[in-house]
Amino acid sequence: MKIAIPLADGKLTMHFGHCASFALIDVNLAEKTILNRSDVIPPPHEPGLLPPWLAERGVNMIIAGGMGQRAQGLFAAQDIQVFVGAPADTPEALVGYYLSGTLQTGTNACDH
């Protein structure tokens, strides 16, 4: 499984579509371990561009602070699961919470 996390200053950003980079984290679900992390710079912001771009990179899941309903639908169409309302933490911490079943998600920080 590959998890994408939108970043600003090394932590999860609340503004998904305008992030500085994405941490792409490969995980072994059976062993609940992080295998690899790579950071990638997204193309310039354009509505509807990120779902296929992340799908091409093998992403299965996104942990986000906020994401609009339309974007969530576009990711679902690419078979990418989305968690919104995650706290601004490091990618490794967020994936660790997910793998241990303790990822706390709250209010979606995006309203469009």
N, C-alpha and C positions, 0 to 999 in steps of 0.2 A: 504494500500500500504506500502511496505517496501523498503526503499532506502538505498543502500550501498555506503559508501564513504571510499576510501583507505586513510589511515593516516600515517603520520610520525610527531612526535613531536606535536600531537594534532591537526594538520591541514592537509588539503588535500595535498597528495604527487603527484608529477608529474609522478612518476614511478609506475604505477598501479600494475604490477606483482610482485614488490619487496617491497610492503608496510609492515610496522611493524604490523598494525592491520587494521580492518575495523570497522567503526561505522555503526551499523545497526539501522536505524531510522524508526519507525512505524509512519505513518501519517494518519490523517483523511482528505481526499481530500475535502469532502463536507464542513467541517468546517475550512479547511486550517489550521490545528493545528498539532503540534508534540505531539504524544501520549507517546512515549517511546524511549529510546536509550540504546543499549547494544553494548559493544565493544568486538570483537572476534579476536583471533589470527588465521591467515590463516595457512594452512599446508605449508610445505616447497615448494618453487617455483618449479613448473613443468608445462611445456606447456600443456594447455587444461584442467588443473585440477580445476581452479577457477570457470568457468561457472557452472558446475554441483554442486560444493560445495556451491556456493552462492544460487543457485536455491533450493537446499535442505533446506536452511534456510529461504525460502519464499521471497527472494529478487525479486522485480519487476523492479527496476530501479537502475542504477549506475550513480553517478555524479563523473567524473574523470577529471584529468588534461590532461593525455595522455594515449592512448591505441592503440596498433597496429591494423591494419585492420583485421587480422586473428582473434584476440581475440574478436573484435567487432562482427564478424560473428558468433563465437561460442556462445556469449551471446545472439545474436538474435535467434539462434536455440533453446535457452532455454526460449524464450519469455521474455527476460530481455532487457529493453530499456536502451540505453547508451547515456549520454551526455558527450562530451569531450571538453577540452579547458577551463574548469572552473578554477577560480582563487584559489590560496592557501589560504583558509579561514577555519574557524571552521565548523564542520558538521552542527551545528544548524543554522549558518548564511547561508550556502549554501542551505539547505532545505527551510529556510525562503524565500530566493530569489526565489526558484523554486515555492513555494506555492503562492507567490505574483505575479508571472509572470515576475519577473525582473532578473532571472538568466542570467548573461552575459557569453556566451561561446565564446572563441576565437580560436586560432590555437591549433590543436592537438599537445601536447608536445612530442608525441612518433612517430617515423618514421619507425617502424618495426612491 
